């Protein structure tokens, strides 16, 4: 009898639990369920944004500037700790500069108009690598100069060099891209996911250009090769290999002053061979376009392809005494 009573009690509890469970998992969910879900998502994103931005800080230089590692160089007296949560603003005036002598990495960099940042040392690199959403953007409105290097990380946005702004460094690496509206000079190399030389801009390269996308088609922009050893020219990916203006100014010694191209490209403005040798090589490489050609004394345009005719560039030719157009192939070439 006692056993039967216990079984009845257990059965009663079991049936009650089933009824409770069935009520808990009823479908469709009640309206307040969706409201609760939305609130939880909002809380999640609030925490995410808070974690990204709550601990960021903006460090602004004084107008006088100075050594990057000195507190007196910065408004408030605190030296920016390296880290991708911090944003840097260079705000010097009157020709004053902030000088960087050691590797540093930050979230963003803004150089104000007329301000100067100097990166000193061939092994010294300033890196900006903005976090999620590429915010804030990095821009040079003044001058970045020196013997050091500048890198923009893959998670940052395209770095913009503004109109009248100047960059003159050893090497530049911008994984996402670089838009040059002013003047950019590198003594060794420039590497970029997307490199754009805008209207009126100047790009000066003492070494190599490496870019998945290379655009220099806009009117008035110029690309200059200024190495002291042989260089390989970069054929633009836009405009069927189009340069607006191309200058060869390689000052290496004889046999070590060649800028070579081995794929089709064209010049719509002016091809200026100022110093050194322009070599067009490859069995089916043509240099074409509606631009003009200017060659200074002692320069050479060496044509090793069998398909190149002169004038393939159809503009006015201005050839100084002592300049040379050299058809340099054992096969048949057309003039």
C-alpha positions as CSV (number, residue, x, y, z in Angstrom):
1,X,0.0,0.0,0.0
2,X,2.8,2.4,0.9
3,X,4.6,1.5,-2.4
4,X,1.4,2.3,-4.4
5,X,1.0,5.6,-2.6
6,X,4.6,6.6,-3.4
7,X,4.1,5.7,-7.0
8,X,1.0,7.8,-7.2
9,X,2.8,10.8,-5.7
10,X,5.7,10.4,-8.1
11,X,3.3,10.2,-11.0
12,X,1.6,13.3,-9.9
13,X,4.8,15.2,-9.7
14,X,5.9,13.9,-13.1
15,X,2.6,15.0,-14.8
16,X,3.0,18.4,-13.1
17,X,6.5,18.8,-14.5
18,X,5.4,17.9,-18.0
19,X,2.6,20.5,-17.9
20,X,5.1,23.1,-16.7
21,X,7.6,22.2,-19.4
22,X,5.0,22.3,-22.1
23,X,4.0,25.7,-21.0
24,X,7.7,26.9,-21.0
25,X,8.4,25.7,-24.6
26,X,5.1,26.8,-26.1
27,X,5.4,27.9,-29.7
28,X,5.3,30.5,-31.1
29,X,7.1,32.5,-28.4
30,X,5.2,35.3,-26.7
31,X,5.8,38.9,-28.0
32,X,7.9,39.9,-25.0
33,X,10.4,37.2,-26.1
34,X,11.4,39.2,-29.2
35,X,11.7,42.4,-27.2
36,X,14.0,40.7,-24.8
37,X,16.1,39.3,-27.7
38,X,16.5,42.8,-29.3
39,X,17.5,44.3,-25.9
40,X,20.2,41.7,-25.5
41,X,21.6,42.4,-29.0
42,X,21.6,46.1,-28.2
43,X,23.5,45.5,-25.0
44,X,26.0,43.3,-26.9
45,X,26.7,46.0,-29.4
46,X,26.9,48.7,-26.8
47,X,29.5,46.7,-24.9
48,X,31.4,46.1,-28.2
49,X,31.5,49.8,-29.2
50,X,32.4,50.7,-25.6
51,X,35.3,48.3,-25.6
52,X,36.5,49.7,-29.0
53,X,36.3,53.4,-28.2
54,X,36.0,53.9,-24.5
55,X,39.7,53.5,-23.9
56,X,41.0,55.4,-26.9
57,X,42.8,58.7,-26.5
58,X,43.9,61.5,-28.8
59,X,47.4,62.8,-28.3
60,X,48.1,66.2,-29.9
61,X,51.6,67.7,-30.2
62,X,52.3,71.2,-29.1
63,X,53.0,73.9,-31.7
64,X,56.7,73.8,-30.8
65,X,57.0,70.0,-31.1
66,X,60.3,68.2,-30.2
67,X,61.4,64.7,-29.5
68,X,58.4,62.2,-29.7
69,X,59.4,60.6,-26.4
70,X,59.5,63.9,-24.4
71,X,56.4,64.8,-22.4
72,X,56.9,68.5,-23.3
73,X,56.3,67.7,-27.0
74,X,52.6,66.8,-26.2
75,X,49.7,68.9,-25.0
76,X,49.1,67.8,-21.4
77,X,52.6,66.5,-21.0
78,X,51.9,62.8,-21.6
79,X,53.9,60.8,-24.1
80,X,51.6,58.7,-26.3
81,X,51.9,55.0,-25.3
82,X,52.3,52.8,-28.3
83,X,49.0,51.0,-29.0
84,X,46.3,50.8,-31.6
85,X,43.7,52.4,-29.3
86,X,45.4,55.8,-29.5
87,X,45.2,58.6,-32.2
88,X,48.0,61.0,-33.0
89,X,47.7,64.6,-34.2
90,X,50.8,66.5,-35.3
91,X,50.0,70.2,-34.9
92,X,53.4,72.0,-35.0
93,X,53.6,75.4,-36.6
94,X,56.3,77.8,-37.9
95,X,58.6,75.0,-39.3
96,X,58.8,73.1,-36.0
97,X,58.7,69.3,-36.1
98,X,58.0,66.3,-34.0
99,X,60.9,63.8,-34.4
100,X,60.4,60.1,-34.1
101,X,63.5,58.0,-33.3
102,X,62.0,54.6,-32.4
103,X,59.3,52.3,-33.7
104,X,55.8,53.2,-32.7
105,X,52.3,51.9,-33.6
106,X,49.0,53.7,-33.2
107,X,45.4,53.6,-34.4
108,X,45.5,56.7,-36.6
109,X,47.7,59.7,-37.7
110,X,46.7,63.2,-38.7
111,X,49.3,65.7,-39.7
112,X,47.8,69.2,-39.8
113,X,48.4,71.7,-42.5
114,X,51.9,73.3,-42.1
115,X,52.8,70.7,-39.4
116,X,55.9,68.6,-39.8
117,X,56.6,65.0,-38.7
118,X,60.2,63.7,-39.0
119,X,60.9,59.9,-38.9
120,X,64.6,59.4,-38.4
121,X,66.5,56.1,-39.0
122,X,66.4,53.5,-41.7
123,X,65.2,50.9,-39.2
124,X,62.5,53.2,-37.6
125,X,58.9,52.7,-38.7
126,X,55.7,54.5,-37.7
127,X,52.7,52.2,-38.1
128,X,49.0,53.1,-38.1
129,X,46.5,50.3,-38.0
130,X,43.0,51.5,-37.3
131,X,40.7,49.0,-35.6
132,X,37.3,47.7,-36.8
133,X,35.3,50.0,-39.2
134,X,38.6,51.8,-40.3
135,X,37.8,54.6,-37.9
136,X,39.3,57.2,-37.7
137,X,40.9,57.7,-41.1
138,X,44.6,58.8,-41.3
139,X,45.5,61.8,-43.4
140,X,48.6,63.9,-44.1
141,X,47.8,67.6,-44.6
142,X,51.4,68.8,-43.9
143,X,54.8,67.2,-44.2
144,X,56.1,63.7,-43.3
145,X,59.8,63.5,-43.9
146,X,63.0,61.8,-42.9
147,X,65.1,58.7,-43.4
148,X,62.6,56.3,-41.8
149,X,59.6,54.3,-42.9
150,X,55.8,54.6,-42.7
151,X,53.4,51.7,-42.7
152,X,49.6,51.6,-42.8
153,X,48.3,48.2,-41.6
154,X,45.8,46.0,-43.4
155,X,42.9,46.8,-41.1
156,X,43.2,50.5,-41.6
157,X,41.6,52.6,-44.4
158,X,43.2,54.1,-47.4
159,X,45.8,56.7,-46.4
160,X,45.3,60.1,-48.0
161,X,48.1,62.6,-48.8
162,X,46.2,65.9,-49.4
163,X,46.7,68.5,-52.0
164,X,50.0,70.4,-51.3
165,X,51.0,67.8,-48.6
166,X,54.4,66.3,-48.8
167,X,55.7,62.8,-47.9
168,X,59.5,62.2,-48.3
169,X,60.7,59.0,-46.7
170,X,62.8,55.9,-47.2
171,X,59.9,53.5,-47.7
172,X,56.1,53.5,-47.6
173,X,53.9,50.4,-47.1
174,X,50.1,50.9,-47.2
175,X,48.4,47.5,-47.3
176,X,44.9,48.9,-48.0
177,X,45.9,51.8,-50.3
178,X,47.4,55.3,-50.8
179,X,45.8,58.2,-52.5
180,X,48.3,60.9,-53.4
181,X,46.9,64.3,-54.1
182,X,50.2,66.1,-53.3
183,X,53.8,64.9,-53.5
184,X,55.1,61.5,-52.4
185,X,58.8,60.6,-52.6
186,X,60.5,57.3,-51.5
187,X,64.2,56.7,-51.8
188,X,63.7,52.9,-51.9
189,X,60.2,51.5,-52.4
190,X,56.5,52.1,-52.2
191,X,54.2,49.1,-51.7
192,X,50.4,49.4,-51.7
193,X,47.3,47.5,-52.3
194,X,45.9,50.3,-54.3
195,X,48.1,53.3,-55.3
196,X,46.4,56.3,-57.0
197,X,48.3,59.4,-58.2
198,X,45.6,62.0,-58.6
199,X,45.4,65.0,-60.9
200,X,48.3,67.4,-60.3
201,X,50.1,65.0,-58.0
202,X,53.7,63.9,-58.1
203,X,55.1,60.4,-57.3
204,X,58.9,60.1,-57.1
205,X,60.3,56.6,-56.7
206,X,64.0,55.8,-56.1
207,X,63.4,52.0,-56.1
208,X,60.3,50.0,-57.0
209,X,56.6,50.4,-57.1
210,X,54.6,47.4,-55.9
211,X,50.8,47.7,-56.2
212,X,47.9,45.4,-57.0
213,X,46.1,48.5,-58.5
214,X,48.2,51.4,-59.8
215,X,46.4,54.4,-61.3
216,X,48.1,57.5,-62.7
217,X,45.8,58.4,-65.6
218,X,44.5,61.8,-64.4
219,X,45.7,64.9,-66.2
220,X,48.7,66.7,-64.8
221,X,50.0,64.0,-62.5
222,X,53.6,62.9,-62.9
223,X,55.5,59.7,-62.0
224,X,59.3,60.1,-61.8
225,X,61.9,57.2,-61.5
226,X,64.9,58.6,-59.7
227,X,67.0,55.7,-58.7
228,X,70.8,55.4,-58.5
229,X,70.8,51.8,-59.7
230,X,68.8,50.0,-62.4
231,X,65.0,50.1,-61.8
232,X,62.0,48.1,-63.2
233,X,59.2,50.4,-64.1
234,X,55.6,49.6,-63.0
235,X,53.1,49.4,-65.8
236,X,49.8,51.0,-64.5
237,X,46.8,48.7,-64.2
238,X,44.4,51.5,-65.2
239,X,43.9,53.0,-68.7
240,X,45.6,50.1,-70.5
241,X,49.0,50.9,-68.9
242,X,48.5,54.7,-69.0
243,X,50.8,57.3,-67.6
244,X,49.8,60.9,-67.8
245,X,53.4,62.1,-67.5
246,X,56.4,59.9,-67.1
247,X,59.9,61.1,-66.2
248,X,63.1,59.0,-66.3
249,X,65.7,60.6,-64.0
250,X,68.0,57.7,-63.0
251,X,71.4,59.0,-62.0
252,X,73.3,55.7,-61.7
253,X,76.6,55.2,-63.5
254,X,76.8,53.8,-67.0
255,X,75.1,50.4,-67.2
256,X,73.5,51.0,-63.8
257,X,71.1,53.8,-64.8
258,X,68.4,51.9,-66.7
259,X,64.6,52.1,-66.1
260,X,63.1,49.1,-68.0
261,X,59.6,48.2,-69.0
262,X,58.7,44.8,-70.5
263,X,54.9,45.2,-70.9
264,X,52.8,47.5,-73.1
265,X,52.3,51.0,-71.6
266,X,51.4,54.5,-73.0
267,X,52.0,58.1,-72.2
268,X,49.3,60.7,-72.9
269,X,51.1,63.8,-71.6
270,X,54.9,64.0,-71.7
271,X,57.6,61.4,-71.7
272,X,60.7,63.1,-70.3
273,X,64.0,61.3,-70.3
274,X,66.0,63.7,-68.1
275,X,68.9,61.4,-67.0
276,X,69.7,57.8,-67.8
277,X,68.2,55.2,-70.1
278,X,64.6,54.2,-70.8
279,X,64.6,50.5,-71.9
280,X,61.6,49.1,-73.7
281,X,62.2,45.3,-73.9
282,X,60.2,42.2,-74.5
283,X,59.2,40.6,-77.8
284,X,55.9,42.3,-78.0
285,X,56.2,45.5,-75.9
286,X,55.0,48.8,-77.2
287,X,55.3,52.3,-75.8
288,X,52.5,54.3,-77.4
289,X,50.3,57.3,-76.8
290,X,49.5,60.8,-77.9
291,X,52.0,62.5,-75.7
292,X,55.2,64.4,-76.4
293,X,58.8,63.2,-76.0
294,X,61.6,65.3,-74.5
295,X,65.2,63.9,-74.2
296,X,68.1,65.8,-72.6
297,X,71.7,65.5,-73.7
298,X,73.3,62.2,-72.9
299,X,70.1,60.3,-72.4
300,X,69.0,57.2,-74.3
301,X,65.7,55.5,-75.3
302,X,66.7,52.0,-76.0
303,X,64.3,49.9,-78.0
304,X,64.9,46.1,-77.9
305,X,61.4,45.0,-78.9
306,X,60.8,44.0,-82.5
307,X,57.4,45.5,-82.6
308,X,58.2,49.1,-81.6
309,X,58.0,51.8,-84.2
310,X,59.0,55.4,-83.8
311,X,57.0,57.5,-83.6
312,X,54.6,55.3,-81.7
313,X,54.2,58.3,-79.4
314,X,52.6,60.7,-81.8
315,X,53.3,64.1,-80.1
316,X,56.1,66.5,-80.7
317,X,59.7,65.2,-80.2
318,X,62.3,67.5,-78.6
319,X,65.6,65.8,-78.8
320,X,68.7,67.6,-77.4
321,X,72.1,67.2,-79.0
322,X,73.7,64.0,-77.7
323,X,70.5,62.2,-76.9
324,X,70.0,58.8,-78.6
325,X,67.1,56.7,-79.7
326,X,68.7,53.3,-80.0
327,X,67.1,50.4,-82.0
328,X,68.9,47.6,-80.2
329,X,67.7,44.3,-81.4
330,X,69.2,41.8,-83.8
331,X,65.8,41.2,-85.5
332,X,63.8,43.4,-87.8
333,X,62.7,46.8,-86.3
334,X,60.7,49.5,-87.9
335,X,61.3,53.2,-87.9
